[in-house]
């Protein structure tokens, strides 16, 4: 399948002297009182797709419904400026800011589905819930002594999970629950992307909870069920365990599986396929292989 890099929007951070950001009326001033123009332009997403025939403006809306710009004082880790734009804003894709002399950590984050991801304040970042969302992020360190003008390309910081459940769906099956965790350390798998560090910082308040997928009546009695979810993964490679439960209308457990040590890679899809509803055929086992797909590779796990 032919792949192209998706050209994006311009997120223009054009800044004028003596102008303060509307969302932070009294930012900290790590340097002198003199302010300089700071211009960042988001030149694209590091996303690989097939058949790219869309305009730049269309691609922006298809990849981001919310854009978050945050500047931190690099010496104190304190936020000095923050702005959030949503797709319905007339200036979506453009930020205007001004910063005094100093050393800053500047981040831009893009969220595709705002019903499954949201910014949080302690620590400052974004967390995903339900089935998760596609998220892009970039972190830059800027030493500001004069005006700055540079491009930023946002990188995908999630892994995609695709579950393909084989077998005929029972007539009493009403819900599939999927929960990622780590068996040896249940509270260490974090759903949080920390803006300042760019890591999925461990935090007891941002663990993964079970995503409950109601099985449509149109699928009852038919073979095959596919569900997709996302997980925060800016580090590149990590592993997780997954618990899958099937329940009836009274929430009674009627089947499921636990899948251990599943490999996840940033900007790649991990495909888990196996039997939940019927017996596993003779000779069935666990196989792992890598196939071309979303991003560079798809990691395939059969259970």
C-alpha positions in Angstrom: 0.0 0.0 0.0 1.5 3.2 -1.1 2.1 5.7 1.8 2.6 9.4 1.9 3.5 11.8 4.7 0.5 14.0 5.5 1.2 17.7 5.0 -0.6 19.7 7.7 -1.7 23.0 8.9 0.3 25.9 10.0 0.1 26.6 13.7 1.5 30.1 13.7 2.8 31.4 17.0 3.3 35.0 15.9 4.2 37.2 18.8 4.2 41.0 19.2 6.2 43.0 21.8 4.3 44.0 24.9 1.4 41.7 24.1 0.4 39.3 26.9 -1.4 36.0 26.2 -5.1 36.1 26.8 -5.2 32.8 28.7 -2.4 33.8 31.1 -2.7 37.5 32.0 0.3 37.6 34.4 2.9 35.1 33.3 6.2 34.6 35.2 9.1 36.6 33.9 12.3 34.6 34.1 14.4 37.2 32.4 14.3 40.9 31.7 11.1 42.8 31.0 11.9 43.1 27.3 9.8 40.7 25.1 10.5 39.2 21.8 8.5 37.8 18.9 8.3 34.0 19.1 7.1 32.3 16.0 6.5 28.5 15.7 5.0 26.9 12.7 3.7 23.3 12.9 4.9 22.0 9.6 3.2 18.6 9.7 2.3 15.4 11.6 4.7 12.4 11.5 1.8 10.2 10.4 1.8 7.7 7.6 -1.4 7.2 5.7 -2.6 5.8 2.4 -4.0 7.7 -0.6 -3.4 11.2 0.6 -5.4 13.5 -1.6 -6.7 16.0 0.9 -6.0 19.7 1.3 -3.9 21.0 4.2 -6.9 22.6 5.9 -9.0 19.4 5.7 -6.1 17.3 7.0 -5.9 19.6 10.1 -9.5 18.9 11.1 -9.1 15.2 10.4 -6.1 15.0 12.7 -6.8 17.5 15.4 -10.0 18.8 17.1 -8.0 20.5 19.9 -4.6 22.2 19.9 -2.8 23.0 23.2 0.3 25.3 23.4 2.2 25.5 26.6 5.4 27.4 27.5 7.4 26.5 30.6 10.3 28.3 32.3 13.0 25.7 31.8 14.8 26.6 35.0 11.8 26.4 37.3 9.5 24.0 35.4 6.7 26.5 35.9 4.2 27.2 33.2 4.4 30.8 32.0 1.9 30.6 29.1 -0.9 28.4 27.9 -3.4 28.6 25.1 -6.0 26.1 23.9 -7.8 26.2 20.5 -10.7 24.0 19.3 -11.6 23.3 15.7 -14.6 25.6 15.7 -12.4 28.7 16.5 -11.9 31.1 13.7 -8.2 31.2 14.5 -7.8 27.5 14.9 -4.1 26.6 14.1 -2.7 30.0 15.1 -1.3 31.1 18.5 0.0 34.6 19.4 2.2 34.9 22.4 5.1 37.0 23.8 7.9 36.0 26.1 10.7 37.8 27.9 14.3 36.8 27.7 14.8 33.4 29.2 15.1 29.6 28.5 11.8 27.9 27.8 10.3 24.5 27.2 7.7 25.0 24.5 5.2 22.2 23.7 2.3 21.8 21.3 -0.2 18.9 21.6 -2.9 17.9 19.1 -5.9 15.8 20.2 -8.1 14.2 17.5 -11.1 13.0 19.6 -11.9 15.3 22.5 -14.6 12.9 23.8 -11.8 10.4 24.7 -9.0 12.7 25.8 -8.7 15.8 27.9 -6.1 18.2 29.3 -5.4 18.0 33.1 -3.7 20.3 35.5 -1.9 18.2 38.1 0.5 17.5 36.5 -0.1 19.6 33.4 -0.8 17.2 30.5 -3.4 15.2 28.7 -5.0 11.9 29.7 -7.0 9.4 27.7 -10.1 7.5 28.7 -12.7 5.2 27.2 -11.1 3.8 24.0 -8.6 6.6 23.9 -7.7 9.0 21.0 -5.0 9.8 18.5 -2.6 12.3 20.0 0.4 14.2 18.5 3.0 16.2 20.5 6.2 18.1 20.1 8.6 19.5 22.7 11.2 22.2 22.0 13.8 24.0 24.2 14.2 27.7 23.3 16.8 30.1 24.6 15.1 33.4 23.9 17.4 36.5 23.5 15.8 37.7 20.3 12.9 36.9 18.0 12.5 33.2 17.2 11.0 31.7 14.0 11.1 27.9 13.6 9.0 25.0 12.4 7.6 22.2 14.5 6.4 18.8 13.3 4.2 17.0 15.7 4.9 13.3 16.4 2.3 10.7 17.2 2.7 9.6 20.9 0.2 6.7 21.0 0.0 3.1 20.1 -3.1 1.7 18.5 -4.6 -1.6 19.6 -6.9 -3.5 17.2 -8.8 -6.5 18.7 -10.2 -9.0 16.2 -12.3 -11.6 18.1 -13.0 -14.7 16.2 -16.0 -17.0 16.5 -19.8 -16.4 16.5 -21.0 -13.9 19.0 -23.4 -15.6 21.6 -27.0 -14.4 21.7 -26.7 -13.5 25.3 -23.5 -11.4 24.9 -24.1 -7.7 25.5 -20.8 -6.1 26.4 -17.1 -6.5 25.9 -14.8 -5.0 28.6 -11.1 -4.4 27.8 -8.6 -3.2 30.4 -4.9 -2.7 29.9 -2.7 -3.2 33.0 0.6 -4.6 34.2 0.3 -7.9 36.2 3.5 -7.4 38.2 2.7 -3.7 38.9 -1.0 -2.9 38.4 -0.7 0.9 39.1 2.3 1.7 37.0 0.7 1.8 33.5 -0.2 5.5 33.0 -2.8 7.0 30.7 -1.2 10.5 31.2 1.1 12.4 28.8 3.1 14.9 30.8 3.5 18.1 28.8 6.7 19.3 30.4 8.7 16.0 30.1 6.9 14.5 27.1 6.6 11.2 29.0 3.7 9.0 30.2 4.5 10.0 33.7 3.3 7.5 36.3 0.6 8.9 38.5 -1.9 7.2 40.8 -4.7 9.3 39.5 -4.3 8.5 35.8 -4.5 4.7 35.4 -6.4 2.9 32.7 -9.9 1.8 33.4 -11.9 -0.8 31.5 -13.3 0.3 28.2 -16.8 -1.1 27.9 -18.0 -1.7 24.4 -21.8 -2.5 24.0 -22.3 -5.2 21.4 -24.8 -4.0 18.8 -27.8 -6.2 18.2 -26.9 -6.3 14.5 -23.8 -8.3 15.4 -25.4 -10.9 17.7 -25.1 -14.4 16.3 -22.6 -13.3 13.6 -18.9 -14.1 13.4 -16.2 -11.6 14.1 -16.0 -8.5 16.2 -13.3 -5.8 15.8 -12.6 -3.1 18.4 -9.9 -0.4 18.3 -8.3 1.5 21.3 -5.3 3.8 21.9 -2.7 3.9 24.6 -0.3 6.7 25.5 3.2 5.6 24.5 5.8 8.4 23.8 8.8 6.2 24.8 8.9 4.0 21.6 8.5 0.5 23.0 6.6 -0.9 26.0 4.6 -3.9 27.0 1.2 -4.4 28.6 -1.2 -7.0 29.7 -4.9 -7.0 28.6 -7.9 -8.4 30.3 -11.0 -9.0 28.0 -14.3 -9.9 29.6 -17.6 -10.8 27.9 -20.8 -10.2 29.9 -24.6 -10.6 29.5 -27.4 -8.1 30.2 -27.0 -8.7 33.9 -23.3 -8.1 33.8 -22.7 -11.9 34.4 -19.3 -13.0 33.1 -19.8 -15.5 30.2 -16.3 -15.6 28.6 -13.0 -13.8 28.1 -9.3 -14.0 28.0 -6.1 -12.5 29.6 -3.3 -11.7 27.2 0.1 -11.1 28.7 3.2 -9.1 27.7 1.9 -7.6 24.5 4.4 -5.5 22.7 3.4 -1.9 21.8 5.4 0.6 19.7 4.8 4.3 19.2 3.0 5.1 15.9 2.3 1.5 15.3 -0.7 -0.8 15.5 -0.7 -4.0 17.6 -3.3 -6.5 16.3 -4.6 -9.0 18.8 -6.7 -11.7 17.2 -8.1 -14.9 18.8 -11.2 -16.9 19.9 -13.4 -15.4 22.6 -16.7 -16.9 21.7 -15.9 -20.4 20.4 -13.4 -23.1 21.2 -9.8 -22.5 20.2 -9.0 -24.9 17.3 -6.5 -27.7 17.8 -2.9 -26.5 17.3 -3.9 -22.9 18.2 -1.4 -20.9 20.3 0.3 -17.6 20.6 2.1 -16.2 17.6 3.8 -12.8 17.2 4.9 -11.3 13.9 5.3 -7.9 12.3 3.4 -6.8 9.2 3.3 -3.5 7.3 0.3 -1.3 8.2 -0.4 1.8 10.4 2.9 3.6 10.8 5.7 1.3 9.8 4.6 -2.0 11.2 1.7 -3.9 12.7 2.5 -6.1 15.6 0.3 -9.2 15.4 -0.5 -11.3 18.4 -2.7 -14.4 18.2 -4.2 -15.8 21.4 
